[in-house]
Structures are given as structure tokens and as C-alpha cells.
Amino acid sequence: MQKPQRVLAREMEWSALTSFLEHPDRRLRLAVVSGRRRVGKSYLLRALAETAHGLYVTAVVEEGVVLARRRFATEIARYAGIDPRLMADADWETLLTTAIELTAGRGGLLVIDELPYWMAHSPELPGLLRLLDDRSQAGEGPEGGRVIVCGSALSVMNELLSGTKALRGRAAVDLRLHPFNLSTMARHWGIGDPHAALRVHSVYGGSPGYRNLANVPPPQSLAEVDDWVAATALDSSQALFSESESEYLLREDPRFTGSSLHYAIINAVAGGATSPSKIGGLLELSRTSLTRPIEALVTAGYLRYDSDPLWERRPVISVVDPIVRFHNLITVPQRDLVETGQGAEAWRRARPAFDSRILGPHFEECARGWLRGQTATALRGAAGQITSTVVNDGKGRARHEIDVIALDKLGGRAVVGLVGEAKATITRRGMADLDRLDMLAGLLSQHGHDTSAATLAIFSLTGFHRDLIEAARARGDVLLADLETLFGIREPVVTPREG
């Protein structure tokens, strides 16, 4: 099926879902789609259902079981062109069976969006889907049925297919939708200036659902960013106000609603605590007592572990949602100004913290994300993993951070395809940066890692001095990429050697 033009990007996701629909198996097949709020799941699935002439129904939060079944019956009746009263008192099993039978004869797709809302009052639904699947496998069900269940509560969706749960081993597709990358987000918002788009992305990330909540046009230049942030993320009357959105995100999963400990952990990580011991120090709790709640937050998609493949170190814990990070690092310290309507002054005072603690790390992650999307061996070598790391000097007296590294781990030794720096400073990068990368590659080699074919990469927000460009061209093993490169506006300044 052809992807509608209104669906931006999502080629991989569309291909996976259409392949699921068009599979030749005539028995019932199930798929699970999940992703954080505002990431665009419903938009994608509505388009899929429309293209496939399927039935799309969405659950409603805090809707009782009777109203939920009646609304489902109404949607089925509308789809079939019959009187809704014919199914007004049907139970869940009858409703599901009827919906699958009807859609199987018209293209085969039933989408149930936000399933966790229904599971809150009807936990038997996954079991009923398994029952219908069992009947179909035995040749007793309708031919060609396809059911996609979707949800934003990741802790619930992740458990659907786990352990002894009813749908374990039953789903042919388990698809997680992620936010847009930097360049796709800029296209979605209609922001032509990469520098303005980077700032918006560092505040709200790539979740497409934020665009329609903005009550002011997006900034089209760097000069417009200050007024835009003050009028959105730091205006308490706006839907995009960072405190309101953070609270909304942290309460979207029913398993964490009202849990002050989970909220405190997230806030501690957003404030800079990157390990269980640091979180425990801030909360005055033991490290061991935090193991299970931290793991639950990682499973639910609020926190993530960033591991270092080179060294036996504990993974670094970070916050997934950029707006939560913005709220804790920018809004909270300036709360008095924000709450009295002085968003512009709050932003002026918070700019240094934004540049150092948000923009800089975010640019590094965008550089890693851009590199992950490259397939040419000239850009990343044959390396399969792209991350950040640290390396000690020969005497162990200093630790040097490496912002971007591409590698393959072979036992205790790594084959390094790229060593890079990513700097979001107002000054252009020069020869000192290249010298530092030479030094870092040498240290990695001293530790037993293979850097013989490594590319040295410099990612710069503001470009490069001419002597660095000339030296890179002369060497042939250097990659220079500015912000326009990350947006796909132009090719890297220097293309390194093949292989």
C-alpha cells in the first residue's frame, strides 16, 4: 500500500505494518504498536486504517466499561452500515469477533488504539484476543483477520508480550515508534533555519504532536528563538508550558500515577544524577532500594541506560523526554519569574544553563544520531555501534571524554571506525581539535583497540577555520560536519577515505 503524502517520514514503520497486513497467511495475525505520548502513533495508524479500508477505534481514558463497549459497538455499526442498537448490549468477545469478521472481508484491519485505557477496567481483553487467535489457528475463525493494538503506557504495552501474559508469542509485529530526528522535525514544524530548529528540538525533541499545541508560529531564525521560548515553554498560560507538559508526561502511565518516589527519581536524573548512588544521595535513600523503581522507569520509557561498550562501567542514566530536562534545568530555577509572567527575563537568566547543560549535550546526541543514519562506510567505517565513551591517559591521571565513537567490540578489544568531537560553541573549530582527536586515537590504541582505519570526525555548530579544512583535505582521513550537514542541506565538508 502506498503511504499517504500527509504522513511524513515513517517509511520503515509503514513498510513493517503493510507487510504485516499483506502477509499471505489467511489466519488471524496480531501486531503491537507502542510509543510515548505525542510521537504520532494515532496519526500513523489512522492513515493505515484509512488506506486499508479498515476499522480504527480508540479507547478513552476514565471511560467506564459499559460506555466503552457501547462506543465500540457504535464504531462497528458505522463501519458495517447497520443500526447501532443491534449491538448495544454485546459483550467484549462478541464485539471483537464481529469487528474481526467484518474487517476480514474488507481488507482485514482492526486497530484498537490506547488499549491500556480499556484494560484498566477490562483486563480480560488480551486473553480474549488470544482466544480468538487460538480459534483462528484451529481453522475456526474468519480468514484474513489483522488486529493492531496500540498504547502510550509503555509499562503496560511491554508486558503484553512478556512472561506468562496472554499474548506472549502471538504478535507477529512489535513496533516501537520513536520521535522524529532533527531534520524531519524541522520539516514537520516548517522551520527553515537549522539553528532555530536545533533549539526547538533541544526543548521539545522530535515528537510531532507538539507542533499543534504551539499558540505562536515557530521561529524562523535564531533571533526569533528567544521570544518563541518565552511565549511557549516559559508561559504558564500555554499548553506547551514545560511544567504542565512534564506533569502530563509523567502521569500518562497509570502504573506511576501518584507515585512520589518515581517522580522524585525522574527529577533527580533530569537535574544531573546519572547513577543510582547519585540519585540515592539526592533523595537520601540507599542505592539498593532504588534498583526496582529505576528499572521500572527504564522499562516504561521515562529513563534510559547509555552503556559504554569499551569499559566495564555502570551505564549512565538519563531522561528520555527533552521537555522534562528543560523543566528541571530551566523552569524550576526560574519558577518565580515564570509564574509572575516574566518568561522573557527568566529565559535571559537561564540562557547560560541552557547552552551548557542542554544545547551542548543535545548537539552531541544529534551528531551521534546523524551518524547512525549513515550507511556509507566512508563516514562510519564498518562499525555497528555508535556511542560516547571516556579514555584514560597512559598514566591514568586524566580522563578524556570522546563525544562520538563508532566501533565493533571483539572480546575485550574494539575495532574503532570513527573517533569524534561534537562542539556547540559560538567559535569555529580549528587545528587544536584535530590534534586532540589524534591524541585520543593514540590513547585508544595504547589500550589495545584497533584505530588503524579510524576516521577523525569534528561536528561543529558554527563551522571550521580554513587551516583545519585544508589540513583535513590533505590527510584524507578526517570528517568535518557542521549543523547544515546534520540537516542534510549539504554534504560533509570533507569526505574521508573509503573503507
Secondary structure, 3 states (H helix, E strand, C coil): CCCCCCCCCCHHHHHHHHHHHCCCCCCCEEEEEECCCCCCHHHHHHHHHHHCCCEEEECCCCCCHHHHHHHHHHHHHHHHCCCHHHHCCCCHHHHHHHHHHHHHCCCCEEEEECHHHHHCCCCCHHHHHHHHHHHHHCCCCCCCCEEEEEECCHHHHHHHCCCCCCCCCCEEEEEECCCCCHHHHHHHHCCCCHHHHHHHHHHHCCCHHHHHHCCCCCCCCHHHHHHHHHHCCCCCCCCCCHHHHHHHHHCCCCCCCCCHHHHHHHHHHHCCCCCHHHHHHHHCCCCHHHHHHHHHHHHCCCEEEECCCCCCCCCEEEECCHHHHHHHHHHHHHHHHHHCCCHHHHHHHHHHHHHHHHHHHHHHHHHHHHHHCCCCHHHHCCCCEEEEEEEECCCCCCEEEEEEEEEEEECCEEEEEEEEEEECCCCCECHHHHHHHHHHHHHHHHCCCECCCCEEEEEECCCECHHHHHHHHHHCCEEEEEHHHHCCCCCCCECCCCC
